Amino acid sequence: MSRIGRKPIELPSSVTFENNNGKVTVKGPLGTLTREFPSKDIQFKVENNEILVSRNNDKDETRALHGLYRQLVENMVVGVTKGYQKQLNINGVGFKASMSGPNVVLNIGFSHPVEVKAIPGITLSCDKTVITVKGIDKELVGQFAARVRDIKPVEPYHAYGITYVDEVVVRKERKTGKK
């Protein structure tokens, strides 16, 4: 069996779990997440405040999906209870971010300010040089943060650009003159 797939998912008392023919709905204090799981070979059962994920057969495709489906359901449970957040750091001379309603306006060295519009399911906040992306869907938070980061990728000589707060930037050495 899959090492990840056989681990039970703890179901807090504030969370409800429903499975209707592969359509899983998780409701919690922060919101509701729904996802379709098309494989009929993988089942979800709730026993003793735990979600157990099992599979019918040992086909390669079913084995591959077993751990994936279990982890996706766990991400849904964590999302509706605690939520997810990513923080982005803006580094550069004169680079800054400010809020404009629910959107963030970035001044990052272009000839014009760049406005990043918040999408449904995402909450944006910013301090002068730190942007925080929050939401209950882990994939949506990560994808949105990556999209913001791609606006101005970090350059390796001065480390100017947008990075994740915990990201390590490997700096390159500048050219040296003739000796």
C-alpha positions as CSV (number, residue, x, y, z in Angstrom):
1,M,0.0,0.0,0.0
2,S,0.9,3.6,-0.4
3,R,2.7,5.0,2.6
4,I,0.9,8.3,2.3
5,G,-2.4,6.8,1.2
6,R,-2.8,4.6,4.2
7,K,-2.3,7.3,6.8
8,P,-5.6,8.4,8.3
9,I,-6.7,12.0,8.0
10,E,-7.8,13.5,11.3
11,L,-11.3,15.1,11.0
12,P,-11.8,17.9,13.5
13,S,-15.2,18.3,15.2
14,S,-15.9,21.6,13.4
15,V,-15.4,20.0,9.9
16,T,-18.0,18.0,8.0
17,F,-17.0,15.6,5.2
18,E,-19.4,14.3,2.4
19,N,-18.7,12.0,-0.5
20,N,-21.2,11.7,-3.3
21,N,-20.0,9.3,-6.0
22,G,-16.5,10.8,-6.1
23,K,-17.6,14.4,-5.4
24,V,-16.0,15.3,-2.1
25,T,-17.2,18.3,-0.1
26,V,-15.5,19.6,3.0
27,K,-17.1,22.3,5.2
28,G,-15.4,24.0,8.0
29,P,-15.3,27.3,9.9
30,L,-13.4,29.2,7.1
31,G,-15.5,28.0,4.2
32,T,-16.4,25.1,1.9
33,L,-14.3,23.3,-0.7
34,T,-15.5,20.8,-3.3
35,R,-13.5,18.6,-5.6
36,E,-14.3,15.8,-8.0
37,F,-12.3,12.6,-7.8
38,P,-13.0,10.6,-11.0
39,S,-11.4,7.3,-10.1
40,K,-14.0,4.7,-8.9
41,D,-11.3,2.5,-7.6
42,I,-10.6,4.7,-4.5
43,Q,-13.0,5.0,-1.6
44,F,-13.3,7.4,1.3
45,K,-14.7,6.3,4.6
46,V,-15.2,8.2,7.9
47,E,-14.6,6.2,11.1
48,N,-13.9,7.5,14.6
49,N,-13.3,11.1,13.4
50,E,-10.8,10.0,10.8
51,I,-11.0,9.8,7.0
52,L,-9.6,6.6,5.6
53,V,-8.7,6.3,1.9
54,S,-8.5,2.8,0.4
55,R,-8.2,1.3,-3.1
56,N,-9.9,-1.7,-4.8
57,N,-7.0,-3.0,-6.8
58,D,-3.2,-2.7,-7.3
59,K,-3.1,-1.3,-10.9
60,D,-0.4,1.2,-11.5
61,E,-2.8,4.1,-12.1
62,T,-4.8,3.3,-9.0
63,R,-1.7,3.0,-6.9
64,A,-0.4,6.4,-8.2
65,L,-3.7,8.1,-7.4
66,H,-4.1,6.6,-3.9
67,G,-1.6,8.9,-2.1
68,L,-2.5,11.9,-4.3
69,Y,-6.2,11.7,-3.4
70,R,-5.5,11.3,0.2
71,Q,-3.2,14.3,0.3
72,L,-5.7,16.4,-1.7
73,V,-8.4,15.6,0.9
74,E,-6.1,16.4,3.8
75,N,-5.2,19.8,2.1
76,M,-9.0,20.5,1.9
77,V,-9.4,19.7,5.6
78,V,-6.5,21.9,6.7
79,G,-7.7,24.7,4.4
80,V,-11.2,24.9,5.9
81,T,-9.8,24.8,9.4
82,K,-6.5,26.9,9.4
83,G,-6.2,28.2,5.9
84,Y,-3.1,28.8,3.8
85,Q,-0.9,31.8,3.3
86,K,2.2,32.7,1.3
87,Q,4.3,35.7,1.8
88,L,6.3,37.5,-1.0
89,N,9.2,39.9,-0.4
90,I,9.9,42.8,-2.7
91,N,13.5,43.8,-2.8
92,G,15.0,46.7,-4.8
93,V,15.7,50.4,-4.6
94,G,12.4,52.2,-4.5
95,F,10.4,49.0,-4.9
96,K,7.2,49.0,-2.8
97,A,3.6,47.7,-2.7
98,S,0.4,49.4,-1.6
99,M,-3.3,48.4,-1.3
100,S,-5.9,49.9,-3.6
101,G,-9.2,48.4,-2.3
102,P,-8.9,44.6,-2.5
103,N,-6.0,44.9,-5.1
104,V,-2.3,45.4,-4.7
105,V,-0.4,48.1,-6.6
106,L,3.3,47.3,-7.2
107,N,5.9,49.9,-8.0
108,I,8.8,47.6,-9.0
109,G,11.0,49.5,-11.5
110,F,8.7,49.5,-14.5
111,S,7.6,52.8,-16.1
112,H,4.2,52.3,-14.7
113,P,2.6,50.8,-11.6
114,V,1.4,47.2,-11.9
115,E,-2.0,46.4,-10.4
116,V,-2.5,42.8,-9.2
117,K,-6.2,42.1,-9.0
118,A,-7.5,39.8,-6.2
119,I,-9.4,36.8,-7.5
120,P,-12.3,35.1,-5.7
121,G,-11.0,32.9,-2.8
122,I,-7.9,35.0,-2.3
123,T,-7.3,37.8,0.2
124,L,-4.4,40.1,-0.3
125,S,-2.7,42.3,2.2
126,C,0.6,44.2,2.1
127,D,3.2,46.0,4.2
128,K,5.7,48.3,2.3
129,T,7.7,45.4,1.0
130,V,5.8,42.2,2.0
131,I,2.7,40.9,0.2
132,T,0.6,38.3,2.0
133,V,-1.6,36.0,-0.1
134,K,-4.3,34.1,2.0
135,G,-7.0,31.6,1.2
136,I,-8.5,28.2,2.0
137,D,-7.5,26.4,-1.3
138,K,-3.8,25.5,-1.2
139,E,-3.5,25.2,-4.9
140,L,-5.1,28.6,-5.6
141,V,-2.9,30.3,-3.0
142,G,0.3,28.8,-4.4
143,Q,-0.7,29.5,-8.0
144,F,-1.6,33.1,-7.3
145,A,1.6,33.7,-5.3
146,A,3.6,32.2,-8.2
147,R,1.8,34.5,-10.7
148,V,2.7,37.6,-8.6
149,R,6.3,36.4,-8.3
150,D,6.6,36.1,-12.1
151,I,5.8,39.8,-12.6
152,K,9.4,40.6,-11.6
153,P,11.6,37.5,-11.1
154,V,14.6,38.0,-8.9
155,E,17.9,38.8,-10.8
156,P,21.0,37.1,-9.4
157,Y,23.4,40.0,-9.3
158,H,21.6,42.5,-6.9
159,A,18.7,40.2,-5.8
160,Y,16.2,42.8,-7.0
161,G,12.7,41.4,-7.7
162,I,10.0,39.5,-5.9
163,T,10.8,36.4,-3.9
164,Y,9.1,34.2,-1.4
165,V,10.0,35.2,2.2
166,D,11.8,31.9,2.9
167,E,13.4,31.6,-0.5
168,V,17.2,31.7,-0.7
169,V,18.6,33.7,-3.6
170,V,22.0,32.4,-4.9
171,R,23.9,35.6,-5.8
172,K,26.3,35.6,-8.7
173,E,29.7,37.3,-8.4
174,R,30.0,40.4,-10.6
175,K,32.6,40.7,-13.3
176,T,36.0,41.7,-12.3
177,G,38.3,43.9,-14.5
178,K,41.6,43.0,-16.1
179,K,44.5,42.7,-13.7
